[in-house]
């Protein structure tokens, strides 16, 4: 591949542009400062999203048991089996 000095967009990081060895975001700011853009700040966001996802999953599965045993008149064992299949 011949480098003619032009900007090229990374295929997986469309919001980032690679220019002369420096990665910048769409505003042109360098993203090499890990204390501002990466590290534990990013990790805490990922951990928070995973916790929220787990709470949502538990809430939906318990409501699904209630729905299957109530309006659909399934036994508790059949409803639990169906929720496990949904798992």
PDB file of N, CA, C and O in Angstrom, chain B, residues numbered from 101:
ATOM      1  N   UNK B 101       0.842  -1.173   0.000  1.00  0.00           N
ATOM      2  CA  UNK B 101       0.000   0.000   0.000  1.00  0.00           C
ATOM      3  C   UNK B 101       0.891   1.241   0.000  1.00  0.00           C
ATOM      4  O   UNK B 101       1.818   1.333   0.805  1.00  0.00           O
ATOM      5  N   UNK B 102       0.633   2.155  -0.855  1.00  0.00           N
ATOM      6  CA  UNK B 102       1.423   3.364  -0.989  1.00  0.00           C
ATOM      7  C   UNK B 102       0.796   4.460  -0.142  1.00  0.00           C
ATOM      8  O   UNK B 102      -0.402   4.726  -0.240  1.00  0.00           O
ATOM      9  N   UNK B 103       1.625   5.100   0.700  1.00  0.00           N
ATOM     10  CA  UNK B 103       1.140   6.187   1.541  1.00  0.00           C
ATOM     11  C   UNK B 103       1.426   7.504   0.827  1.00  0.00           C
ATOM     12  O   UNK B 103       2.582   7.903   0.688  1.00  0.00           O
ATOM     13  N   UNK B 104       0.378   8.172   0.380  1.00  0.00           N
ATOM     14  CA  UNK B 104       0.550   9.433  -0.332  1.00  0.00           C
ATOM     15  C   UNK B 104       0.339  10.647   0.573  1.00  0.00           C
ATOM     16  O   UNK B 104       0.238  11.776   0.091  1.00  0.00           O
ATOM     17  N   UNK B 105       0.274  10.411   1.884  1.00  0.00           N
ATOM     18  CA  UNK B 105       0.119  11.507   2.833  1.00  0.00           C
ATOM     19  C   UNK B 105      -1.317  11.917   3.066  1.00  0.00           C
ATOM     20  O   UNK B 105      -1.570  12.822   3.861  1.00  0.00           O
ATOM     21  N   UNK B 106      -2.259  11.287   2.405  1.00  0.00           N
ATOM     22  CA  UNK B 106      -3.668  11.645   2.564  1.00  0.00           C
ATOM     23  C   UNK B 106      -4.236  10.981   3.804  1.00  0.00           C
ATOM     24  O   UNK B 106      -3.709   9.975   4.280  1.00  0.00           O
ATOM     25  N   UNK B 107      -5.310  11.546   4.322  1.00  0.00           N
ATOM     26  CA  UNK B 107      -5.994  10.960   5.463  1.00  0.00           C
ATOM     27  C   UNK B 107      -6.693   9.677   5.041  1.00  0.00           C
ATOM     28  O   UNK B 107      -7.207   9.582   3.927  1.00  0.00           O
ATOM     29  N   UNK B 108      -6.711   8.695   5.926  1.00  0.00           N
ATOM     30  CA  UNK B 108      -7.459   7.480   5.654  1.00  0.00           C
ATOM     31  C   UNK B 108      -8.284   7.142   6.882  1.00  0.00           C
ATOM     32  O   UNK B 108      -7.828   7.318   8.012  1.00  0.00           O
ATOM     33  N   UNK B 109      -9.485   6.662   6.663  1.00  0.00           N
ATOM     34  CA  UNK B 109     -10.393   6.326   7.754  1.00  0.00           C
ATOM     35  C   UNK B 109     -10.207   4.864   8.101  1.00  0.00           C
ATOM     36  O   UNK B 109     -10.228   4.003   7.221  1.00  0.00           O
ATOM     37  N   UNK B 110     -10.023   4.577   9.394  1.00  0.00           N
ATOM     38  CA  UNK B 110      -9.889   3.200   9.845  1.00  0.00           C
ATOM     39  C   UNK B 110     -11.215   2.486   9.635  1.00  0.00           C
ATOM     40  O   UNK B 110     -12.263   3.071   9.909  1.00  0.00           O
ATOM     41  N   UNK B 111     -11.211   1.236   9.156  1.00  0.00           N
ATOM     42  CA  UNK B 111     -12.471   0.565   8.831  1.00  0.00           C
ATOM     43  C   UNK B 111     -13.362   0.291  10.040  1.00  0.00           C
ATOM     44  O   UNK B 111     -14.585   0.328   9.908  1.00  0.00           O
ATOM     45  N   UNK B 112     -12.788   0.016  11.216  1.00  0.00           N
ATOM     46  CA  UNK B 112     -13.601  -0.313  12.382  1.00  0.00           C
ATOM     47  C   UNK B 112     -13.870   0.891  13.271  1.00  0.00           C
ATOM     48  O   UNK B 112     -14.769   0.854  14.111  1.00  0.00           O
ATOM     49  N   UNK B 113     -13.106   1.950  13.095  1.00  0.00           N
ATOM     50  CA  UNK B 113     -13.260   3.132  13.934  1.00  0.00           C
ATOM     51  C   UNK B 113     -13.614   4.318  13.052  1.00  0.00           C
ATOM     52  O   UNK B 113     -12.762   5.164  12.780  1.00  0.00           O
ATOM     53  N   UNK B 114     -14.849   4.387  12.608  1.00  0.00           N
ATOM     54  CA  UNK B 114     -15.245   5.403  11.653  1.00  0.00           C
ATOM     55  C   UNK B 114     -15.229   6.809  12.248  1.00  0.00           C
ATOM     56  O   UNK B 114     -15.133   7.780  11.498  1.00  0.00           O
ATOM     57  N   UNK B 115     -15.321   6.950  13.582  1.00  0.00           N
ATOM     58  CA  UNK B 115     -15.293   8.268  14.201  1.00  0.00           C
ATOM     59  C   UNK B 115     -13.870   8.771  14.434  1.00  0.00           C
ATOM     60  O   UNK B 115     -13.681   9.915  14.847  1.00  0.00           O
ATOM     61  N   UNK B 116     -12.876   7.936  14.175  1.00  0.00           N
ATOM     62  CA  UNK B 116     -11.491   8.302  14.385  1.00  0.00           C
ATOM     63  C   UNK B 116     -10.762   8.336  13.050  1.00  0.00           C
ATOM     64  O   UNK B 116     -11.043   7.537  12.157  1.00  0.00           O
ATOM     65  N   UNK B 117      -9.838   9.253  12.924  1.00  0.00           N
ATOM     66  CA  UNK B 117      -9.065   9.394  11.697  1.00  0.00           C
ATOM     67  C   UNK B 117      -7.594   9.241  12.056  1.00  0.00           C
ATOM     68  O   UNK B 117      -7.143   9.791  13.061  1.00  0.00           O
ATOM     69  N   UNK B 118      -6.845   8.505  11.252  1.00  0.00           N
ATOM     70  CA  UNK B 118      -5.427   8.282  11.488  1.00  0.00           C
ATOM     71  C   UNK B 118      -4.637   9.267  10.635  1.00  0.00           C
ATOM     72  O   UNK B 118      -4.690   9.206   9.407  1.00  0.00           O
ATOM     73  N   UNK B 119      -3.904  10.173  11.279  1.00  0.00           N
ATOM     74  CA  UNK B 119      -3.125  11.177  10.564  1.00  0.00           C
ATOM     75  C   UNK B 119      -1.694  11.154  11.102  1.00  0.00           C
ATOM     76  O   UNK B 119      -1.471  11.475  12.269  1.00  0.00           O
ATOM     77  N   UNK B 120      -0.743  10.786  10.284  1.00  0.00           N
ATOM     78  CA  UNK B 120       0.683  10.853  10.596  1.00  0.00           C
ATOM     79  C   UNK B 120       1.010  10.285  11.975  1.00  0.00           C
ATOM     80  O   UNK B 120       1.715  10.938  12.744  1.00  0.00           O
ATOM     81  N   UNK B 121       0.530   9.112  12.304  1.00  0.00           N
ATOM     82  CA  UNK B 121       0.878   8.447  13.551  1.00  0.00           C
ATOM     83  C   UNK B 121       0.099   8.897  14.768  1.00  0.00           C
ATOM     84  O   UNK B 121       0.373   8.417  15.868  1.00  0.00           O
ATOM     85  N   UNK B 122      -0.868   9.806  14.620  1.00  0.00           N
ATOM     86  CA  UNK B 122      -1.656  10.296  15.747  1.00  0.00           C
ATOM     87  C   UNK B 122      -3.114   9.960  15.482  1.00  0.00           C
ATOM     88  O   UNK B 122      -3.613  10.188  14.380  1.00  0.00           O
ATOM     89  N   UNK B 123      -3.798   9.423  16.479  1.00  0.00           N
ATOM     90  CA  UNK B 123      -5.218   9.131  16.354  1.00  0.00           C
ATOM     91  C   UNK B 123      -5.984  10.307  16.931  1.00  0.00           C
ATOM     92  O   UNK B 123      -5.741  10.725  18.063  1.00  0.00           O
ATOM     93  N   UNK B 124      -6.924  10.844  16.133  1.00  0.00           N
ATOM     94  CA  UNK B 124      -7.748  11.960  16.580  1.00  0.00           C
ATOM     95  C   UNK B 124      -9.211  11.586  16.437  1.00  0.00           C
ATOM     96  O   UNK B 124      -9.566  10.740  15.616  1.00  0.00           O
ATOM     97  N   UNK B 125     -10.067  12.224  17.246  1.00  0.00           N
ATOM     98  CA  UNK B 125     -11.502  11.977  17.127  1.00  0.00           C
ATOM     99  C   UNK B 125     -12.093  12.871  16.052  1.00  0.00           C
ATOM    100  O   UNK B 125     -11.358  13.555  15.340  1.00  0.00           O
ATOM    101  N   UNK B 126     -13.415  12.872  15.929  1.00  0.00           N
ATOM    102  CA  UNK B 126     -14.059  13.625  14.869  1.00  0.00           C
ATOM    103  C   UNK B 126     -13.902  15.137  15.028  1.00  0.00           C
ATOM    104  O   UNK B 126     -14.096  15.883  14.068  1.00  0.00           O
ATOM    105  N   UNK B 127     -13.552  15.593  16.228  1.00  0.00           N
ATOM    106  CA  UNK B 127     -13.329  17.018  16.446  1.00  0.00           C
ATOM    107  C   UNK B 127     -11.869  17.417  16.207  1.00  0.00           C
ATOM    108  O   UNK B 127     -11.530  18.600  16.226  1.00  0.00           O
ATOM    109  N   UNK B 128     -11.016  16.425  15.985  1.00  0.00           N
ATOM    110  CA  UNK B 128      -9.604  16.705  15.749  1.00  0.00           C
ATOM    111  C   UNK B 128      -8.756  16.683  16.996  1.00  0.00           C
ATOM    112  O   UNK B 128      -7.572  17.015  16.934  1.00  0.00           O
ATOM    113  N   UNK B 129      -9.330  16.295  18.147  1.00  0.00           N
ATOM    114  CA  UNK B 129      -8.569  16.214  19.392  1.00  0.00           C
ATOM    115  C   UNK B 129      -7.827  14.893  19.472  1.00  0.00           C
ATOM    116  O   UNK B 129      -8.353  13.858  19.065  1.00  0.00           O
ATOM    117  N   UNK B 130      -6.619  14.920  19.990  1.00  0.00           N
ATOM    118  CA  UNK B 130      -5.831  13.704  20.156  1.00  0.00           C
ATOM    119  C   UNK B 130      -6.464  12.826  21.232  1.00  0.00           C
ATOM    120  O   UNK B 130      -6.942  13.332  22.247  1.00  0.00           O
ATOM    121  N   UNK B 131      -6.467  11.518  21.015  1.00  0.00           N
ATOM    122  CA  UNK B 131      -7.034  10.595  21.998  1.00  0.00           C
ATOM    123  C   UNK B 131      -5.939   9.800  22.688  1.00  0.00           C
ATOM    124  O   UNK B 131      -6.197   8.707  23.192  1.00  0.00           O
ATOM    125  N   UNK B 132      -4.742  10.317  22.719  1.00  0.00           N
ATOM    126  CA  UNK B 132      -3.638   9.622  23.363  1.00  0.00           C
ATOM    127  C   UNK B 132      -3.588   9.858  24.864  1.00  0.00           C
ATOM    128  O   UNK B 132      -2.834   9.174  25.555  1.00  0.00           O
ATOM    129  N   UNK B 133      -4.362  10.799  25.395  1.00  0.00           N
ATOM    130  CA  UNK B 133      -4.397  11.087  26.815  1.00  0.00           C
ATOM    131  C   UNK B 133      -5.306  10.068  27.499  1.00  0.00           C
ATOM    132  O   UNK B 133      -6.522  10.260  27.542  1.00  0.00           O
ATOM    133  N   UNK B 134      -4.731   8.984  28.036  1.00  0.00           N
ATOM    134  CA  UNK B 134      -5.526   7.906  28.627  1.00  0.00           C
ATOM    135  C   UNK B 134      -6.249   8.326  29.890  1.00  0.00           C
ATOM    136  O   UNK B 134      -7.293   7.759  30.212  1.00  0.00           O
ATOM    137  N   UNK B 135      -5.725   9.306  30.617  1.00  0.00           N
ATOM    138  CA  UNK B 135      -6.401   9.714  31.848  1.00  0.00           C
ATOM    139  C   UNK B 135      -7.732  10.386  31.551  1.00  0.00           C
ATOM    140  O   UNK B 135      -8.613  10.414  32.411  1.00  0.00           O
ATOM    141  N   UNK B 136      -7.894  10.928  30.348  1.00  0.00           N
ATOM    142  CA  UNK B 136      -9.137  11.589  29.995  1.00  0.00           C
ATOM    143  C   UNK B 136     -10.054  10.681  29.182  1.00  0.00           C
ATOM    144  O   UNK B 136     -11.271  10.757  29.347  1.00  0.00           O
ATOM    145  N   UNK B 137      -9.518   9.826  28.313  1.00  0.00           N
ATOM    146  CA  UNK B 137     -10.323   9.071  27.378  1.00  0.00           C
ATOM    147  C   UNK B 137     -10.358   7.570  27.609  1.00  0.00           C
ATOM    148  O   UNK B 137     -11.173   6.889  26.988  1.00  0.00           O
ATOM    149  N   UNK B 138      -9.525   7.032  28.459  1.00  0.00           N
ATOM    150  CA  UNK B 138      -9.487   5.583  28.588  1.00  0.00           C
ATOM    151  C   UNK B 138      -9.267   5.155  30.021  1.00  0.00           C
ATOM    152  O   UNK B 138      -9.550   5.900  30.960  1.00  0.00           O
ATOM    153  N   UNK B 139      -8.760   3.953  30.175  1.00  0.00           N
ATOM    154  CA  UNK B 139      -8.442   3.434  31.493  1.00  0.00           C
ATOM    155  C   UNK B 139      -9.685   3.139  32.309  1.00  0.00           C
ATOM    156  O   UNK B 139     -10.674   2.609  31.801  1.00  0.00           O
ATOM    157  N   UNK B 140      -9.615   3.499  33.608  1.00  0.00           N
ATOM    158  CA  UNK B 140     -10.709   3.179  34.523  1.00  0.00           C
ATOM    159  C   UNK B 140     -11.957   3.990  34.249  1.00  0.00           C
ATOM    160  O   UNK B 140     -13.054   3.563  34.607  1.00  0.00           O
ATOM    161  N   UNK B 141     -11.820   5.146  33.626  1.00  0.00           N
ATOM    162  CA  UNK B 141     -13.015   5.929  33.303  1.00  0.00           C
ATOM    163  C   UNK B 141     -13.886   5.168  32.308  1.00  0.00           C
ATOM    164  O   UNK B 141     -15.104   5.096  32.471  1.00  0.00           O
ATOM    165  N   UNK B 142     -13.271   4.613  31.298  1.00  0.00           N
ATOM    166  CA  UNK B 142     -14.017   3.802  30.329  1.00  0.00           C
ATOM    167  C   UNK B 142     -14.474   2.489  30.943  1.00  0.00           C
ATOM    168  O   UNK B 142     -15.586   2.030  30.683  1.00  0.00           O
ATOM    169  N   UNK B 143     -13.625   1.889  31.750  1.00  0.00           N
ATOM    170  CA  UNK B 143     -13.976   0.616  32.377  1.00  0.00           C
ATOM    171  C   UNK B 143     -15.177   0.776  33.306  1.00  0.00           C
ATOM    172  O   UNK B 143     -16.029  -0.110  33.365  1.00  0.00           O
ATOM    173  N   UNK B 144     -15.258   1.889  34.031  1.00  0.00           N
ATOM    174  CA  UNK B 144     -16.398   2.097  34.936  1.00  0.00           C
ATOM    175  C   UNK B 144     -17.697   2.226  34.137  1.00  0.00           C
ATOM    176  O   UNK B 144     -18.746   1.770  34.590  1.00  0.00           O
ATOM    177  N   UNK B 145     -17.637   2.838  32.960  1.00  0.00           N
ATOM    178  CA  UNK B 145     -18.823   2.923  32.108  1.00  0.00           C
ATOM    179  C   UNK B 145     -19.261   1.532  31.662  1.00  0.00           C
ATOM    180  O   UNK B 145     -20.452   1.222  31.696  1.00  0.00           O
ATOM    181  N   UNK B 146     -18.323   0.696  31.248  1.00  0.00           N
ATOM    182  CA  UNK B 146     -18.639  -0.664  30.799  1.00  0.00           C
ATOM    183  C   UNK B 146     -19.216  -1.483  31.949  1.00  0.00           C
ATOM    184  O   UNK B 146     -20.194  -2.206  31.762  1.00  0.00           O
ATOM    185  N   UNK B 147     -18.624  -1.378  33.133  1.00  0.00           N
ATOM    186  CA  UNK B 147     -19.115  -2.115  34.299  1.00  0.00           C
ATOM    187  C   UNK B 147     -20.526  -1.655  34.662  1.00  0.00           C
ATOM    188  O   UNK B 147     -21.380  -2.480  34.987  1.00  0.00           O
ATOM    189  N   UNK B 148     -20.777  -0.346  34.609  1.00  0.00           N
ATOM    190  CA  UNK B 148     -22.117   0.178  34.902  1.00  0.00           C
ATOM    191  C   UNK B 148     -23.162  -0.327  33.917  1.00  0.00           C
ATOM    192  O   UNK B 148     -24.281  -0.652  34.313  1.00  0.00           O
ATOM    193  N   UNK B 149     -22.806  -0.395  32.641  1.00  0.00           N
ATOM    194  CA  UNK B 149     -23.734  -0.899  31.629  1.00  0.00           C
ATOM    195  C   UNK B 149     -24.015  -2.382  31.854  1.00  0.00           C
ATOM    196  O   UNK B 149     -25.155  -2.821  31.702  1.00  0.00           O
ATOM    197  N   UNK B 150     -23.008  -3.150  32.209  1.00  0.00           N
ATOM    198  CA  UNK B 150     -23.212  -4.579  32.470  1.00  0.00           C
ATOM    199  C   UNK B 150     -24.104  -4.801  33.688  1.00  0.00           C
ATOM    200  O   UNK B 150     -24.929  -5.715  33.684  1.00  0.00           O
ATOM    201  N   UNK B 151     -23.956  -3.987  34.724  1.00  0.00           N
ATOM    202  CA  UNK B 151     -24.820  -4.104  35.903  1.00  0.00           C
ATOM    203  C   UNK B 151     -26.269  -3.763  35.535  1.00  0.00           C
ATOM    204  O   UNK B 151     -27.198  -4.456  35.952  1.00  0.00           O
ATOM    205  N   UNK B 152     -26.457  -2.700  34.759  1.00  0.00           N
ATOM    206  CA  UNK B 152     -27.806  -2.331  34.321  1.00  0.00           C
ATOM    207  C   UNK B 152     -28.415  -3.426  33.456  1.00  0.00           C
ATOM    208  O   UNK B 152     -29.610  -3.704  33.556  1.00  0.00           O
ATOM    209  N   UNK B 153     -27.606  -4.044  32.612  1.00  0.00           N
ATOM    210  CA  UNK B 153     -28.099  -5.139  31.774  1.00  0.00           C
ATOM    211  C   UNK B 153     -28.549  -6.327  32.619  1.00  0.00           C
ATOM    212  O   UNK B 153     -29.570  -6.946  32.322  1.00  0.00           O
ATOM    213  N   UNK B 154     -27.798  -6.646  33.663  1.00  0.00           N
ATOM    214  CA  UNK B 154     -28.156  -7.768  34.539  1.00  0.00           C
ATOM    215  C   UNK B 154     -29.458  -7.483  35.273  1.00  0.00           C
ATOM    216  O   UNK B 154     -30.309  -8.365  35.382  1.00  0.00           O
ATOM    217  N   UNK B 155     -29.628  -6.248  35.783  1.00  0.00           N
ATOM    218  CA  UNK B 155     -30.886  -5.887  36.445  1.00  0.00           C
ATOM    219  C   UNK B 155     -32.057  -5.994  35.485  1.00  0.00           C
ATOM    220  O   UNK B 155     -33.120  -6.488  35.859  1.00  0.00           O
ATOM    221  N   UNK B 156     -31.876  -5.538  34.249  1.00  0.00           N
ATOM    222  CA  UNK B 156     -32.951  -5.622  33.262  1.00  0.00           C
ATOM    223  C   UNK B 156     -33.290  -7.072  32.951  1.00  0.00           C
ATOM    224  O   UNK B 156     -34.466  -7.414  32.823  1.00  0.00           O
ATOM    225  N   UNK B 157     -32.290  -7.924  32.829  1.00  0.00           N
ATOM    226  CA  UNK B 157     -32.523  -9.332  32.527  1.00  0.00           C
ATOM    227  C   UNK B 157     -33.303 -10.006  33.654  1.00  0.00           C
ATOM    228  O   UNK B 157     -34.260 -10.738  33.399  1.00  0.00           O
ATOM    229  N   UNK B 158     -32.895  -9.760  34.900  1.00  0.00           N
ATOM    230  CA  UNK B 158     -33.582 -10.371  36.040  1.00  0.00           C
ATOM    231  C   UNK B 158     -35.028  -9.877  36.114  1.00  0.00           C
ATOM    232  O   UNK B 158     -35.939 -10.659  36.386  1.00  0.00           O
ATOM    233  N   UNK B 159     -35.239  -8.585  35.874  1.00  0.00           N
ATOM    234  CA  UNK B 159     -36.598  -8.037  35.891  1.00  0.00           C
ATOM    235  C   UNK B 159     -37.479  -8.635  34.810  1.00  0.00           C
ATOM    236  O   UNK B 159     -38.633  -8.979  35.066  1.00  0.00           O
ATOM    237  N   UNK B 160     -36.945  -8.762  33.609  1.00  0.00           N
ATOM    238  CA  UNK B 160     -37.734  -9.328  32.512  1.00  0.00           C
ATOM    239  C   UNK B 160     -38.034 -10.796  32.763  1.00  0.00           C
ATOM    240  O   UNK B 160     -39.155 -11.240  32.516  1.00  0.00           O
ATOM    241  N   UNK B 161     -37.057 -11.567  33.249  1.00  0.00           N
ATOM    242  CA  UNK B 161     -37.303 -12.990  33.468  1.00  0.00           C
ATOM    243  C   UNK B 161     -38.330 -13.221  34.572  1.00  0.00           C
ATOM    244  O   UNK B 161     -39.154 -14.128  34.460  1.00  0.00           O
ATOM    245  N   UNK B 162     -38.297 -12.415  35.640  1.00  0.00           N
ATOM    246  CA  UNK B 162     -39.304 -12.592  36.699  1.00  0.00           C
ATOM    247  C   UNK B 162     -40.682 -12.154  36.209  1.00  0.00           C
ATOM    248  O   UNK B 162     -41.682 -12.789  36.543  1.00  0.00           O
ATOM    249  N   UNK B 163     -40.750 -11.098  35.435  1.00  0.00           N
ATOM    250  CA  UNK B 163     -42.040 -10.693  34.872  1.00  0.00           C
ATOM    251  C   UNK B 163     -42.539 -11.711  33.857  1.00  0.00           C
ATOM    252  O   UNK B 163     -43.748 -11.893  33.711  1.00  0.00           O
ATOM    253  N   UNK B 164     -41.641 -12.366  33.166  1.00  0.00           N
ATOM    254  CA  UNK B 164     -42.038 -13.391  32.201  1.00  0.00           C
ATOM    255  C   UNK B 164     -42.652 -14.592  32.922  1.00  0.00           C
ATOM    256  O   UNK B 164     -43.629 -15.166  32.440  1.00  0.00           O
ATOM    257  N   UNK B 165     -42.092 -14.975  34.065  1.00  0.00           N
ATOM    258  CA  UNK B 165     -42.682 -16.063  34.864  1.00  0.00           C
ATOM    259  C   UNK B 165     -44.098 -15.681  35.296  1.00  0.00           C
ATOM    260  O   UNK B 165     -45.020 -16.492  35.204  1.00  0.00           O
ATOM    261  N   UNK B 166     -44.262 -14.459  35.762  1.00  0.00           N
ATOM    262  CA  UNK B 166     -45.581 -13.998  36.195  1.00  0.00           C
ATOM    263  C   UNK B 166     -46.576 -14.007  35.039  1.00  0.00           C
ATOM    264  O   UNK B 166     -47.725 -14.413  35.209  1.00  0.00           O
ATOM    265  N   UNK B 167     -46.138 -13.562  33.868  1.00  0.00           N
ATOM    266  CA  UNK B 167     -47.018 -13.532  32.702  1.00  0.00           C
ATOM    267  C   UNK B 167     -47.389 -14.943  32.245  1.00  0.00           C
ATOM    268  O   UNK B 167     -48.543 -15.205  31.909  1.00  0.00           O
ATOM    269  N   UNK B 168     -46.412 -15.847  32.232  1.00  0.00           N
ATOM    270  CA  UNK B 168     -46.691 -17.210  31.767  1.00  0.00           C
ATOM    271  C   UNK B 168     -47.609 -17.969  32.723  1.00  0.00           C
ATOM    272  O   UNK B 168     -48.460 -18.743  32.284  1.00  0.00           O
ATOM    273  N   UNK B 169     -47.441 -17.749  34.027  1.00  0.00           N
ATOM    274  CA  UNK B 169     -48.298 -18.452  34.992  1.00  0.00           C
ATOM    275  C   UNK B 169     -49.651 -17.776  35.143  1.00  0.00           C
ATOM    276  O   UNK B 169     -50.633 -18.437  35.483  1.00  0.00           O
ATOM    277  N   UNK B 170     -49.725 -16.472  34.898  1.00  0.00           N
ATOM    278  CA  UNK B 170     -50.986 -15.743  35.048  1.00  0.00           C
ATOM    279  C   UNK B 170     -51.872 -15.838  33.818  1.00  0.00           C
ATOM    280  O   UNK B 170     -52.679 -16.762  33.715  1.00  0.00           O
ATOM    281  N   UNK B 171     -51.741 -14.904  32.882  1.00  0.00           N
ATOM    282  CA  UNK B 171     -52.638 -14.857  31.715  1.00  0.00           C
ATOM    283  C   UNK B 171     -52.553 -16.082  30.805  1.00  0.00           C
ATOM    284  O   UNK B 171     -53.547 -16.436  30.170  1.00  0.00           O
ATOM    285  N   UNK B 172     -51.398 -16.733  30.727  1.00  0.00           N
ATOM    286  CA  UNK B 172     -51.272 -17.897  29.838  1.00  0.00           C
ATOM    287  C   UNK B 172     -51.570 -19.222  30.539  1.00  0.00           C
ATOM    288  O   UNK B 172     -51.596 -20.269  29.892  1.00  0.00           O
ATOM    289  N   UNK B 173     -51.794 -19.187  31.852  1.00  0.00           N
ATOM    290  CA  UNK B 173     -52.214 -20.350  32.654  1.00  0.00           C
ATOM    291  C   UNK B 173     -51.275 -21.547  32.508  1.00  0.00           C
ATOM    292  O   UNK B 173     -51.733 -22.686  32.405  1.00  0.00           O
ATOM    293  N   UNK B 174     -49.976 -21.297  32.497  1.00  0.00           N
ATOM    294  CA  UNK B 174     -49.007 -22.395  32.498  1.00  0.00           C
ATOM    295  C   UNK B 174     -48.663 -22.745  33.937  1.00  0.00           C
ATOM    296  O   UNK B 174     -48.787 -21.917  34.840  1.00  0.00           O
ATOM    297  N   UNK B 175     -48.232 -23.974  34.136  1.00  0.00           N
ATOM    298  CA  UNK B 175     -47.776 -24.346  35.474  1.00  0.00           C
ATOM    299  C   UNK B 175     -46.435 -23.658  35.737  1.00  0.00           C
ATOM    300  O   UNK B 175     -45.762 -23.198  34.814  1.00  0.00           O
ATOM    301  N   UNK B 176     -46.068 -23.599  37.009  1.00  0.00           N
ATOM    302  CA  UNK B 176     -44.809 -22.948  37.366  1.00  0.00           C
ATOM    303  C   UNK B 176     -43.623 -23.672  36.738  1.00  0.00           C
ATOM    304  O   UNK B 176     -42.674 -23.035  36.281  1.00  0.00           O
ATOM    305  N   UNK B 177     -43.678 -25.009  36.715  1.00  0.00           N
ATOM    306  CA  UNK B 177     -42.590 -25.788  36.123  1.00  0.00           C
ATOM    307  C   UNK B 177     -42.465 -25.529  34.617  1.00  0.00           C
ATOM    308  O   UNK B 177     -41.356 -25.382  34.104  1.00  0.00           O
ATOM    309  N   UNK B 178     -43.589 -25.473  33.917  1.00  0.00           N
ATOM    310  CA  UNK B 178     -43.567 -25.212  32.472  1.00  0.00           C
ATOM    311  C   UNK B 178     -43.101 -23.787  32.194  1.00  0.00           C
ATOM    312  O   UNK B 178     -42.336 -23.551  31.259  1.00  0.00           O
ATOM    313  N   UNK B 179     -43.563 -22.841  33.007  1.00  0.00           N
ATOM    314  CA  UNK B 179     -43.140 -21.453  32.831  1.00  0.00           C
ATOM    315  C   UNK B 179     -41.637 -21.313  33.063  1.00  0.00           C
ATOM    316  O   UNK B 179     -40.958 -20.612  32.312  1.00  0.00           O
ATOM    317  N   UNK B 180     -41.110 -21.978  34.102  1.00  0.00           N
ATOM    318  CA  UNK B 180     -39.670 -21.926  34.378  1.00  0.00           C
ATOM    319  C   UNK B 180     -38.887 -22.568  33.237  1.00  0.00           C
ATOM    320  O   UNK B 180     -37.821 -22.080  32.860  1.00  0.00           O
ATOM    321  N   UNK B 181     -39.410 -23.649  32.694  1.00  0.00           N
ATOM    322  CA  UNK B 181     -38.751 -24.308  31.567  1.00  0.00           C
ATOM    323  C   UNK B 181     -38.722 -23.370  30.358  1.00  0.00           C
ATOM    324  O   UNK B 181     -37.697 -23.264  29.685  1.00  0.00           O
ATOM    325  N   UNK B 182     -39.821 -22.700  30.082  1.00  0.00           N
ATOM    326  CA  UNK B 182     -39.874 -21.762  28.957  1.00  0.00           C
ATOM    327  C   UNK B 182     -38.934 -20.572  29.146  1.00  0.00           C
ATOM    328  O   UNK B 182     -38.320 -20.106  28.186  1.00  0.00           O
ATOM    329  N   UNK B 183     -38.820 -20.082  30.378  1.00  0.00           N
ATOM    330  CA  UNK B 183     -37.884 -18.996  30.640  1.00  0.00           C
ATOM    331  C   UNK B 183     -36.451 -19.479  30.454  1.00  0.00           C
ATOM    332  O   UNK B 183     -35.617 -18.732  29.942  1.00  0.00           O
ATOM    333  N   UNK B 184     -36.150 -20.699  30.853  1.00  0.00           N
ATOM    334  CA  UNK B 184     -34.808 -21.241  30.660  1.00  0.00           C
ATOM    335  C   UNK B 184     -34.493 -21.433  29.177  1.00  0.00           C
ATOM    336  O   UNK B 184     -33.343 -21.282  28.767  1.00  0.00           O
ATOM    337  N   UNK B 185     -35.497 -21.762  28.376  1.00  0.00           N
ATOM    338  CA  UNK B 185     -35.288 -21.860  26.930  1.00  0.00           C
ATOM    339  C   UNK B 185     -34.994 -20.472  26.380  1.00  0.00           C
ATOM    340  O   UNK B 185     -34.158 -20.327  25.488  1.00  0.00           O
ATOM    341  N   UNK B 186     -35.672 -19.444  26.903  1.00  0.00           N
ATOM    342  CA  UNK B 186     -35.447 -18.073  26.483  1.00  0.00           C
ATOM    343  C   UNK B 186     -34.060 -17.591  26.877  1.00  0.00           C
ATOM    344  O   UNK B 186     -33.482 -16.733  26.209  1.00  0.00           O
ATOM    345  N   UNK B 187     -33.530 -18.139  27.956  1.00  0.00           N
ATOM    346  CA  UNK B 187     -32.194 -17.813  28.446  1.00  0.00           C
ATOM    347  C   UNK B 187     -31.263 -17.892  27.339  1.00  0.00           C
ATOM    348  O   UNK B 187     -30.068 -17.655  27.519  1.00  0.00           O
TER     349      UNK B 187
END
